[in-house]
């Protein structure tokens, strides 16, 4: 069976001044990538982080929407307003390509404060509240996936490093095209790949063989082979491209690696 490996550059590093980096983004796309990973953050989910506001989301899609497929990763607690905004006002109820919208399994954090949520994320194994977050999320995460799917877009569900893959329930899987495994805690670029994630990727690929397995966070030239060999089929790469001396050359080198892993199993 043919297993294609997708490379999805993320431009989170350019969050503070996307305009002045448009030429670099064009060069990265022109290097041959087909997907652009957009990390959309709001401080109801990531404390004190609001990344790519509504105006910027429109500008970026207008600039690059006809050149690359967009992959929206929603790091927001209440997903409904952002799904509505992206599909109606950014994409205009239609798109020029293969658009995916990913929501977090941990969204809809309920009455747990933002500070407490971020403390739990970093120390999940120590807190019973983690189960409460996931249980509280069930209904709304499922509804979000259904909305995205009904609108005609590809769906994804993202898991923090501390969330086990078994928390993606069967009724959710029915509406999921892609499983996004975070290899770092959400919020910032340039973090180190979490120890033990490779085994989690391997388990996810075995359990959900019919789903696309995306991995995001801390992926570089030293560990990308291990990530792909474990079963990842979509690699989101940020600072290894955007902070490289030559982002275009780095992109081409990564494409050579991922294309080399498009093989028959």
ROGULO-914954 format. One record per atom (N, C-alpha, C): residue in three letters; x, y, z. Coordinates in steps of 0.02 Angstrom, whole numbers, padded with zeros to 5 digits, always signed. Layout:
ROGULO-914954
ALAXYZ
...
This chain:
ROGULO-914954
UNK+00042-00060+00000
UNK+00000+00000+00000
UNK+00044+00062+00000
UNK+00029+00109-00043
UNK+00067+00170-00048
UNK+00055+00215+00013
UNK+00108+00237+00045
UNK+00101+00282+00103
UNK+00137+00348+00087
UNK+00097+00399+00074
UNK+00125+00464+00059
UNK+00139+00502+00123
UNK+00196+00535+00125
UNK+00214+00576+00182
UNK+00206+00649+00162
UNK+00164+00686+00196
UNK+00153+00757+00182
UNK+00198+00800+00227
UNK+00224+00853+00199
UNK+00261+00903+00237
UNK+00217+00965+00243
UNK+00204+00987+00305
UNK+00161+01045+00317
UNK+00199+01097+00357
UNK+00233+01143+00324
UNK+00269+01196+00360
UNK+00221+01238+00401
UNK+00243+01257+00461
UNK+00204+01301+00504
UNK+00241+01368+00510
UNK+00204+01422+00509
UNK+00235+01489+00508
UNK+00227+01525+00575
UNK+00221+01486+00629
UNK+00212+01516+00695
UNK+00269+01563+00714
UNK+00329+01548+00691
UNK+00386+01590+00706
UNK+00376+01661+00680
UNK+00336+01669+00628
UNK+00325+01734+00597
UNK+00265+01771+00627
UNK+00240+01748+00683
UNK+00177+01774+00710
UNK+00179+01849+00724
UNK+00236+01876+00744
UNK+00239+01946+00764
UNK+00240+01994+00705
UNK+00261+01970+00647
UNK+00264+02014+00588
UNK+00257+01972+00525
UNK+00198+01945+00513
UNK+00190+01902+00454
UNK+00202+01939+00389
UNK+00181+02003+00386
UNK+00186+02040+00323
UNK+00258+02041+00296
UNK+00305+02057+00340
UNK+00374+02063+00317
UNK+00405+01996+00299
UNK+00370+01942+00315
UNK+00395+01875+00299
UNK+00357+01842+00242
UNK+00313+01880+00209
UNK+00274+01851+00154
UNK+00319+01824+00099
UNK+00374+01859+00084
UNK+00419+01835+00032
UNK+00449+01767+00051
UNK+00466+01759+00114
UNK+00493+01696+00138
UNK+00441+01640+00132
UNK+00379+01657+00150
UNK+00325+01607+00146
UNK+00314+01587+00073
UNK+00314+01636+00028
UNK+00308+01620-00043
UNK+00364+01573-00065
UNK+00425+01587-00043
UNK+00482+01545-00062
UNK+00475+01474-00035
UNK+00450+01468+00027
UNK+00440+01401+00057
UNK+00388+01362+00016
UNK+00334+01396-00002
UNK+00282+01364-00043
UNK+00310+01345-00112
UNK+00346+01392-00142
UNK+00373+01379-00208
UNK+00425+01324-00209
UNK+00452+01307-00150
UNK+00500+01252-00146
UNK+00467+01185-00160
UNK+00399+01184-00156
UNK+00364+01122-00175
UNK+00315+01095-00125
UNK+00303+01131-00070
UNK+00256+01105-00021
UNK+00184+01116-00045
UNK+00140+01072-00024
UNK+00070+01076-00043
UNK+00024+01097+00015
UNK+00053+01103+00075
UNK+00012+01117+00135
UNK+00046+01169+00178
UNK+00005+01213+00208
UNK+00030+01263+00255
UNK-00010+01255+00320
UNK+00027+01243+00374
UNK-00003+01230+00439
UNK-00011+01296+00477
UNK-00073+01314+00493
UNK-00088+01377+00526
UNK-00107+01365+00599
UNK-00064+01386+00645
UNK-00078+01381+00716
UNK-00117+01441+00739
UNK-00181+01431+00753
UNK-00225+01485+00775
UNK-00237+01478+00850
UNK-00213+01526+00888
UNK-00219+01522+00962
UNK-00260+01579+00989
UNK-00298+01562+01042
UNK-00334+01613+01081
UNK-00322+01599+01155
UNK-00326+01653+01194
UNK-00305+01646+01264
UNK-00357+01613+01308
UNK-00413+01591+01279
UNK-00458+01549+01319
UNK-00432+01477+01322
UNK-00381+01462+01281
UNK-00352+01394+01281
UNK-00278+01396+01298
UNK-00241+01443+01269
UNK-00170+01451+01284
UNK-00162+01518+01320
UNK-00144+01516+01383
UNK-00142+01576+01424
UNK-00099+01631+01393
UNK-00130+01690+01387
UNK-00096+01751+01363
UNK-00070+01744+01292
UNK-00101+01700+01252
UNK-00078+01691+01183
UNK-00137+01702+01135
UNK-00129+01751+01091
UNK-00177+01763+01038
UNK-00137+01769+00973
UNK-00137+01716+00934
UNK-00093+01712+00876
UNK-00135+01710+00812
UNK-00119+01754+00766
UNK-00154+01763+00702
UNK-00227+01783+00714
UNK-00235+01849+00721
UNK-00303+01875+00733
UNK-00345+01868+00670
UNK-00408+01888+00676
UNK-00456+01877+00622
UNK-00435+01913+00558
UNK-00410+01974+00566
UNK-00387+02012+00507
UNK-00330+01976+00473
UNK-00282+01952+00512
UNK-00223+01919+00484
UNK-00241+01853+00450
UNK-00288+01817+00479
UNK-00310+01754+00447
UNK-00337+01768+00377
UNK-00375+01822+00370
UNK-00402+01840+00304
UNK-00345+01859+00256
UNK-00299+01899+00280
UNK-00244+01923+00237
UNK-00201+01866+00214
UNK-00184+01820+00259
UNK-00140+01764+00242
UNK-00174+01718+00191
UNK-00239+01705+00201
UNK-00273+01662+00152
UNK-00280+01696+00085
UNK-00292+01761+00085
UNK-00297+01797+00021
UNK-00231+01795-00016
UNK-00176+01799+00021
UNK-00110+01800-00010
UNK-00089+01732-00036
UNK-00106+01679+00001
UNK-00078+01613-00016
UNK-00130+01559-00033
UNK-00194+01576-00028
UNK-00246+01526-00034
UNK-00249+01491-00101
UNK-00226+01524-00154
UNK-00227+01492-00220
UNK-00162+01456-00236
UNK-00116+01455-00188
UNK-00051+01424-00199
UNK-00039+01362-00158
UNK-00076+01353-00104
UNK-00062+01299-00057
UNK-00126+01279-00021
UNK-00129+01217+00003
UNK-00186+01194+00043
UNK-00176+01215+00116
UNK-00228+01241+00146
UNK-00223+01266+00214
UNK-00245+01213+00265
UNK-00206+01210+00319
UNK-00216+01162+00373
UNK-00222+01202+00438
UNK-00284+01215+00459
UNK-00296+01257+00518
UNK-00297+01216+00582
UNK-00253+01233+00628
UNK-00248+01199+00693
UNK-00275+01247+00745
UNK-00336+01234+00770
UNK-00370+01280+00815
UNK-00353+01265+00887
UNK-00312+01307+00917
UNK-00297+01303+00988
UNK-00341+01353+01024
UNK-00405+01337+01026
UNK-00456+01380+01057
UNK-00500+01335+01100
UNK-00530+01364+01151
UNK-00573+01325+01195
UNK-00642+01317+01165
UNK-00672+01372+01145
UNK-00739+01370+01114
UNK-00728+01370+01038
UNK-00735+01314+01007
UNK-00717+01308+00936
UNK-00769+01337+00889
UNK-00832+01342+00911
UNK-00885+01360+00864
UNK-00875+01428+00830
UNK-00860+01481+00867
UNK-00851+01546+00833
UNK-00793+01545+00783
UNK-00738+01510+00798
UNK-00682+01509+00753
UNK-00696+01467+00691
UNK-00730+01412+00699
UNK-00750+01372+00641
UNK-00794+01413+00595
UNK-00841+01450+00625
UNK-00886+01491+00586
UNK-00848+01546+00549
UNK-00802+01579+00585
UNK-00764+01633+00554
UNK-00721+01608+00496
UNK-00685+01554+00507
UNK-00640+01529+00454
UNK-00680+01506+00393
UNK-00734+01470+00404
UNK-00770+01443+00347
UNK-00811+01496+00310
UNK-00837+01545+00346
UNK-00879+01596+00314
UNK-00840+01657+00290
UNK-00795+01682+00332
UNK-00763+01746+00316
UNK-00693+01739+00288
UNK-00658+01685+00304
UNK-00592+01675+00276
UNK-00598+01636+00210
UNK-00630+01579+00214
UNK-00636+01536+00154
UNK-00695+01556+00111
UNK-00744+01590+00140
UNK-00802+01611+00102
UNK-00847+01554+00081
UNK-00856+01505+00127
UNK-00899+01447+00113
UNK-00875+01409+00051
UNK-00812+01410+00041
UNK-00782+01373-00015
UNK-00707+01382-00011
UNK-00669+01342-00046
UNK-00597+01349-00043
UNK-00566+01331-00109
UNK-00504+01351-00117
UNK-00468+01336-00179
UNK-00429+01271-00174
UNK-00435+01236-00118
UNK-00395+01176-00111
UNK-00422+01129-00059
UNK-00377+01088-00033
UNK-00394+01035+00015
UNK-00384+01062+00085
UNK-00434+01095+00112
UNK-00429+01129+00177
UNK-00447+01081+00233
UNK-00407+01082+00287
UNK-00424+01043+00346
UNK-00429+01089+00406
UNK-00473+01072+00452
UNK-00483+01110+00514
UNK-00479+01061+00572
UNK-00432+01073+00618
UNK-00420+01028+00673
UNK-00439+01061+00739
UNK-00476+01025+00780
UNK-00495+01049+00847
UNK-00460+01006+00899
UNK-00452+01034+00959
UNK-00419+00997+01012
UNK-00467+00953+01051
UNK-00442+00894+01067
UNK-00481+00849+01111
UNK-00492+00881+01178
UNK-00449+00926+01198
UNK-00453+00958+01264
UNK-00490+01024+01263
UNK-00522+01041+01207
UNK-00559+01104+01203
UNK-00618+01103+01251
UNK-00651+01160+01259
UNK-00710+01165+01303
UNK-00691+01147+01374
UNK-00648+01188+01403
UNK-00620+01172+01469
UNK-00666+01187+01527
UNK-00726+01212+01513
UNK-00775+01220+01567
UNK-00755+01271+01618
UNK-00765+01254+01682
UNK-00755+01302+01736
UNK-00682+01306+01759
UNK-00639+01265+01732
UNK-00569+01266+01752
UNK-00536+01329+01724
UNK-00503+01368+01767
UNK-00474+01431+01745
UNK-00416+01419+01696
UNK-00400+01472+01659
UNK-00346+01466+01609
UNK-00280+01449+01643
UNK-00265+01481+01700
UNK-00202+01466+01735
UNK-00200+01393+01756
UNK-00256+01370+01784
UNK-00259+01301+01808
UNK-00254+01252+01750
UNK-00286+01268+01694
UNK-00283+01224+01636
UNK-00212+01216+01612
UNK-00175+01272+01608
UNK-00106+01268+01584
UNK-00061+01231+01633
UNK-00076+01236+01697
UNK-00038+01198+01746
UNK-00052+01123+01738
UNK-00115+01107+01725
UNK-00134+01037+01714
UNK-00101+01009+01652
UNK-00101+01049+01598
UNK-00071+01026+01535
UNK+00002+01005+01546
UNK+00038+01045+01586
UNK+00109+01031+01597
UNK+00121+00973+01646
UNK+00070+00958+01687
UNK+00079+00906+01738
UNK+00019+00859+01740
UNK-00002+00836+01682
UNK-00066+00801+01677
UNK-00070+00739+01721
UNK-00014+00704+01727
UNK-00016+00641+01764
UNK-00030+00651+01838
UNK-00024+00714+01862
UNK-00032+00728+01933
UNK-00102+00754+01950
UNK-00144+00764+01900
UNK-00207+00798+01913
UNK-00267+00756+01889
UNK-00314+00746+01935
UNK-00376+00712+01916
UNK-00418+00755+01869
UNK-00406+00822+01870
UNK-00445+00866+01828
UNK-00438+00851+01754
UNK-00382+00819+01735
UNK-00371+00805+01664
UNK-00428+00762+01637
UNK-00449+00712+01675
UNK-00505+00671+01654
UNK-00569+00712+01650
UNK-00576+00759+01696
UNK-00636+00801+01696
UNK-00637+00845+01633
UNK-00579+00871+01613
UNK-00576+00912+01552
UNK-00599+00871+01493
UNK-00572+00810+01487
UNK-00588+00769+01429
UNK-00661+00748+01429
UNK-00687+00730+01487
UNK-00758+00711+01491
UNK-00803+00770+01475
UNK-00784+00829+01497
UNK-00823+00889+01484
UNK-00823+00906+01410
UNK-00770+00887+01376
UNK-00762+00905+01305
UNK-00802+00860+01257
UNK-00818+00800+01279
UNK-00844+00749+01233
UNK-00895+00774+01183
UNK-00950+00799+01208
UNK-01007+00816+01166
UNK-00990+00872+01117
UNK-00956+00924+01142
UNK-00941+00981+01099
UNK-00887+00967+01048
UNK-00838+00925+01066
UNK-00787+00906+01017
UNK-00819+00867+00960
UNK-00863+00820+00977
UNK-00898+00781+00927
UNK-00940+00827+00882
UNK-00976+00873+00912
UNK-01018+00919+00873
UNK-00975+00962+00827
UNK-00917+00984+00851
UNK-00872+01025+00810
UNK-00849+00987+00749
UNK-00830+00924+00759
UNK-00808+00882+00703
UNK-00864+00873+00651
UNK-00925+00863+00676
UNK-00981+00854+00630
UNK-00993+00918+00589
UNK-00988+00976+00621
UNK-00998+01039+00586
UNK-00947+01047+00530
UNK-00884+01036+00546
UNK-00831+01043+00496
UNK-00843+00995+00438
UNK-00859+00933+00455
UNK-00870+00882+00403
UNK-00931+00900+00360
UNK-00985+00923+00392
UNK-01045+00942+00354
UNK-01033+01000+00307
UNK-00985+01044+00325
UNK-00969+01101+00282
UNK-00923+01081+00224
UNK-00900+01019+00224
UNK-00862+00994+00168
UNK-00786+00997+00175
UNK-00762+01010+00236
UNK-00690+01015+00246
UNK-00664+00953+00281
UNK-00599+00942+00274
UNK-00567+00886+00309
UNK-00563+00903+00384
UNK-00570+00852+00425
UNK-00571+00862+00497
UNK-00510+00832+00530
UNK-00489+00864+00584
UNK-00434+00837+00624
UNK-00450+00843+00698
UNK-00422+00799+00738
UNK-00428+00805+00811
UNK-00357+00802+00840
UNK-00340+00852+00881
UNK-00273+00859+00908
UNK-00270+00836+00981
UNK-00215+00805+00999
UNK-00204+00781+01067
UNK-00141+00812+01096
UNK-00147+00840+01156
UNK-00087+00862+01192
UNK-00044+00800+01207
UNK+00021+00810+01220
UNK+00064+00752+01235
UNK+00038+00708+01292
UNK+00003+00739+01340
UNK-00021+00702+01398
UNK-00086+00665+01387
UNK-00119+00678+01331
UNK-00184+00646+01318
UNK-00173+00581+01279
UNK-00197+00527+01307
UNK-00187+00462+01275
UNK-00232+00455+01214
UNK-00209+00417+01166
UNK-00247+00410+01103
UNK-00314+00376+01114
UNK-00322+00337+01167
UNK-00386+00304+01180
UNK-00442+00354+01195
UNK-00424+00417+01209
UNK-00475+00467+01222
UNK-00509+00492+01158
UNK-00485+00470+01100
UNK-00521+00483+01038
UNK-00573+00427+01031
UNK-00634+00443+01047
UNK-00686+00392+01052
UNK-00713+00372+00984
UNK-00745+00314+00983
UNK-00769+00286+00920
UNK-00816+00333+00883
UNK-00861+00367+00919
UNK-00908+00411+00885
UNK-00872+00471+00855
UNK-00816+00492+00884
UNK-00775+00545+00855
UNK-00739+00521+00793
UNK-00712+00461+00796
UNK-00673+00434+00741
UNK-00713+00432+00676
UNK-00777+00424+00682
UNK-00820+00421+00623
UNK-00814+00485+00581
UNK-00797+00541+00615
UNK-00795+00606+00581
UNK-00724+00633+00575
UNK-00674+00594+00592
UNK-00605+00617+00592
UNK-00567+00592+00531
UNK-00535+00638+00495
UNK-00491+00620+00440
UNK-00418+00615+00463
UNK-00401+00657+00512
UNK-00331+00662+00532
UNK-00325+00666+00608
UNK-00277+00629+00635
UNK-00261+00632+00706
UNK-00196+00671+00713
UNK-00198+00727+00749
UNK-00139+00769+00760
UNK-00111+00755+00829
UNK-00051+00727+00831
UNK-00017+00713+00894
UNK+00033+00769+00908
UNK+00020+00808+00961
UNK+00067+00860+00980
UNK+00127+00828+01015
UNK+00187+00845+00990
UNK+00248+00819+01020
UNK+00278+00868+01069
UNK+00245+00925+01078
UNK+00262+00976+01128
UNK+00197+01002+01156
UNK+00201+01035+01214
UNK+00141+01069+01240
UNK+00125+01128+01194
UNK+00061+01138+01181
UNK+00040+01191+01135
UNK+00061+01260+01161
UNK+00075+01305+01114
UNK+00085+01374+01133
UNK+00143+01410+01101
UNK+00200+01376+01092
UNK+00259+01411+01069
UNK+00300+01368+01021
UNK+00333+01401+00974
UNK+00377+01366+00928
UNK+00446+01358+00961
UNK+00487+01314+00931
UNK+00555+01306+00954
UNK+00565+01261+01014
UNK+00512+01223+01034
UNK+00518+01178+01091
UNK+00551+01112+01068
UNK+00574+01074+01119
UNK+00606+01011+01105
UNK+00554+00955+01102
UNK+00565+00910+01057
UNK+00522+00851+01048
UNK+00516+00812+01113
UNK+00454+00795+01132
UNK+00442+00761+01196
UNK+00464+00688+01194
UNK+00504+00669+01243
UNK+00528+00601+01248
UNK+00468+00553+01255
UNK+00469+00500+01219
UNK+00415+00451+01223
UNK+00362+00459+01169
UNK+00364+00515+01131
UNK+00313+00526+01080
UNK+00317+00476+01023
UNK+00377+00452+01008
UNK+00384+00406+00952
UNK+00343+00343+00962
UNK+00342+00318+01023
UNK+00301+00259+01037
UNK+00227+00275+01032
UNK+00207+00335+01052
UNK+00137+00355+01046
UNK+00117+00358+00973
UNK+00161+00383+00930
UNK+00148+00385+00858
UNK+00139+00314+00832
UNK+00182+00270+00853
UNK+00179+00201+00830
UNK+00113+00168+00850
UNK+00091+00181+00911
UNK+00027+00153+00935
UNK-00032+00182+00896
UNK-00030+00247+00884
UNK-00084+00280+00848
UNK-00088+00254+00776
UNK-00031+00245+00744
UNK-00031+00221+00675
UNK-00059+00150+00671
UNK-00046+00110+00723
UNK-00071+00042+00724
UNK-00146+00040+00738
UNK-00169+00082+00784
UNK-00239+00082+00805
UNK-00284+00114+00752
UNK-00259+00166+00719
UNK-00300+00205+00673
UNK-00268+00205+00603
UNK-00259+00146+00577
UNK-00222+00138+00514
UNK-00257+00172+00455
UNK-00321+00185+00461
UNK-00357+00218+00406
UNK-00356+00294+00410
UNK-00325+00320+00462
UNK-00324+00393+00472
UNK-00255+00422+00457
UNK-00255+00484+00436
UNK-00192+00519+00428
UNK-00164+00536+00497
UNK-00100+00524+00508
UNK-00068+00538+00572
UNK-00020+00597+00563
UNK-00040+00653+00591
UNK+00003+00713+00588
UNK+00039+00721+00654
UNK+00102+00742+00651
UNK+00141+00755+00712
UNK+00168+00826+00707
UNK+00164+00862+00763
UNK+00183+00933+00764
UNK+00221+00948+00828
UNK+00280+00978+00820
UNK+00317+01002+00878
UNK+00387+00971+00885
UNK+00437+01013+00881
UNK+00505+00991+00894
UNK+00535+00945+00842
UNK+00507+00943+00783
UNK+00532+00898+00731
UNK+00588+00933+00692
UNK+00643+00897+00685
UNK+00701+00925+00650
UNK+00735+00872+00608
UNK+00792+00889+00580
UNK+00827+00841+00536
UNK+00853+00781+00573
UNK+00862+00787+00639
UNK+00888+00731+00678
UNK+00836+00679+00696
UNK+00772+00700+00702
UNK+00721+00653+00725
UNK+00666+00638+00674
UNK+00666+00672+00617
UNK+00611+00663+00570
UNK+00606+00592+00544
UNK+00663+00559+00535
UNK+00661+00490+00510
UNK+00626+00444+00561
UNK+00640+00454+00626
UNK+00608+00413+00677
UNK+00532+00425+00678
UNK+00513+00488+00670
UNK+00441+00506+00670
UNK+00405+00472+00612
UNK+00435+00474+00554
UNK+00404+00444+00495
UNK+00404+00368+00500
UNK+00459+00340+00523
UNK+00463+00267+00529
UNK+00413+00240+00579
UNK+00394+00282+00628
UNK+00345+00261+00679
UNK+00274+00260+00650
UNK+00264+00294+00593
UNK+00198+00291+00561
UNK+00167+00357+00545
UNK+00200+00413+00558
UNK+00172+00478+00542
UNK+00167+00486+00466
UNK+00112+00515+00444
UNK+00102+00526+00372
UNK+00095+00599+00354
UNK+00099+00643+00404
UNK+00096+00715+00393
UNK+00140+00747+00446
UNK+00192+00782+00424
UNK+00241+00811+00470
UNK+00236+00887+00468
UNK+00217+00916+00525
UNK+00215+00989+00532
UNK+00283+01012+00559
UNK+00316+01054+00521
UNK+00384+01077+00539
UNK+00384+01153+00541
UNK+00409+01181+00596
UNK+00411+01253+00602
UNK+00481+01282+00601
UNK+00513+01288+00660
UNK+00575+01325+00665
UNK+00633+01293+00626
UNK+00631+01228+00613
UNK+00684+01198+00573
UNK+00683+01225+00501
UNK+00626+01253+00482
UNK+00621+01287+00417
UNK+00628+01362+00426
UNK+00585+01392+00467
UNK+00580+01464+00470
UNK+00640+01498+00503
UNK+00675+01463+00547
UNK+00735+01492+00579
UNK+00799+01470+00545
UNK+00794+01432+00492
UNK+00853+01410+00455
UNK+00885+01470+00420
UNK+00950+01466+00409
UNK+00984+01519+00372
UNK+00954+01528+00302
UNK+00933+01472+00273
UNK+00901+01472+00207
UNK+00838+01430+00211
UNK+00780+01461+00227
UNK+00718+01423+00235
UNK+00699+01383+00173
UNK+00713+01410+00114
UNK+00697+01375+00052
UNK+00738+01311+00047
UNK+00803+01316+00060
UNK+00845+01256+00056
UNK+00825+01205+00109
UNK+00807+01228+00168
UNK+00785+01182+00221
UNK+00721+01146+00200
UNK+00675+01183+00169
UNK+00613+01153+00145
UNK+00626+01100+00093
UNK+00669+01116+00045
UNK+00686+01068-00008
UNK+00718+01005+00020
UNK+00761+01014+00070
UNK+00794+00956+00101
UNK+00743+00912+00137
UNK+00696+00943+00172
UNK+00644+00905+00207
UNK+00598+00870+00157
UNK+00584+00903+00102
UNK+00543+00871+00050
UNK+00578+00810+00020
UNK+00643+00815+00012
UNK+00681+00757-00012
UNK+00675+00699+00037
UNK+00677+00715+00101
UNK+00671+00663+00152
UNK+00601+00633+00152
UNK+00550+00675+00153
UNK+00481+00649+00155
UNK+00462+00614+00091
UNK+00482+00641+00034
UNK+00468+00608-00029
UNK+00502+00540-00033
UNK+00560+00535-00004
UNK+00596+00471-00003
UNK+00561+00419+00039
UNK+00516+00441+00083
UNK+00478+00394+00124
UNK+00410+00378+00095
UNK+00396+00402+00034
UNK+00335+00382+00000
UNK+00348+00314-00032
UNK+00329+00262+00002
UNK+00349+00196-00021
UNK+00292+00148-00018
UNK+00301+00090-00047
UNK+00249+00038-00045
UNK+00263-00009+00014
UNK+00213-00015+00057
UNK+00221-00058+00116
UNK+00194-00128+00102
